[in-house]
Amino acid sequence: MSPATAARAAPAEIDRTLAALADPHRRRVVDLLSHGPRAAGDLARELELSPPAMSRHLKTLRQSGLVEESHPTFDARVRIYALRPEPMANLIRWLAEAERLWSEQLAAFKAHLERPVRPEPDRRPEPDE
């Protein structure tokens, strides 16, 4: 994918990523998975969530592209979840660009405020003749 294509696709991806990360349980799942892949049951136990609740959170994270699911060969019923780096990388790029734009705007505003004030010429009305 070219940088231009990635830039066009990024807003929808960023929206999905931010929506998925809006929930504190899903952010905690991402934190746990940042240390390595984990089984869905392990995640549910760690977060003290019921399996159905954990399943709903993992479905949202899968649909957003933040995590991927795999099944070990020894038991297809077990689901292992791992982070996908692309959505977070897109979010980091977006945040860096937003920070750059805000920094430029604030620097321009600061320069405007620090600019010396030029005295206006004295404009007296001309006397009527």
RAMO-V516302 format. One line per field, one symbol per residue. psi: psi as a letter, one per 30 degrees, with the letter a starting at -180 (. if undefined). A space follows every 50 residues. Layout:
BEGIN
psi = ???
END
This chain:
BEGIN
psi = kleeeeeefeeeeeeeeeeeffkeeeeeeeeeffflklkeeeeeeefhll eeeeeeeeeeeeefgellklklffjffkkkklkkfeeeeeeeeeeeeeee eeeeeeeeeeeeefkkkkkkkjjkkkkk.
END
